[in-house]
């Protein structure tokens, strides 16, 4: 594949259902999809001259955050709700290949619980923004150009992880008697 750059040009956020009339595309200031980081354990052997960080084959807790301009009743009502605590947050984006000018679709689905709303300081002429943090993420999927890149399902255990369609913990699941 030839060298190129993939640039995200636009994004829209759906909180709960993907109702086009409730899309946060005019108010969305920024968004950060979950970072993937493997937990590590530091190890220094008794005769070693340096330490190493050993990958422990478990992901750190995922977090999802976004910032909206002004106040969003739909977003704000998701904090400590009386109904289901976790909902789907769907990010849709349009990114393009700078070499070929092809526009491609990005879709991320995050099932989590809103744990934080942080309003910015108000100043005349600047308005106010609100930062939102989603944690307790039990499901996460990322699709690039309608191809599944990442799939995580907390409740499915070792079989609930796919990267490019491959289950990296399938053997572990079999060894644990789950498959």
Phi, psi and omega in degrees: 000135181290151178296137180203177174238139176251121187240126176280119184264325186208154180214153177221143182241133175245128180252115186086232180289155178274061178276114183303334180282349181247014182291138177265067179259336177274333184262345183293117179266315176200163182210144178232112179288160184303135174277140178257119181219128178279137175292146178232160176232129178282138180224133173230114179293154182305327179248010182285153178259001177202164177264159173228154172259119182265125175294127186264007177058040174214139181275146171289159181303136180276149174223150181227133181222154177206162179234132178242143175287135176068209182251136176239109179300321180298313181291315185295330181286351180277352180279120180046058183287161177279339178267210180303131183284324180260136176226169175275135171247116183249120177259127175242138181219164175238118177238159183225151175275115183293336180284313186261350183066016178284132176268133184233160183260141171242137175218126176236131179241120183240122176258109184204187186238131178288124182245351185205136168232122182234103177290146176280174174287137178275138169217142182300133182089345179248335181075209182219147177234161177230129174265135181239139178237130178247128179228198183048044182282118181257346179210142179209130176227139175232126178242130174245120183053045179064015175251130180293123176263309180229144175217124177227128176228105185305316186288344179274358178062218184300334180275356182267023178232127173224136174233117186055037177081357182258135177268099183293342182250020182299314180297319177300316178300320178294317180297331179273359179077023182264349179242000000 
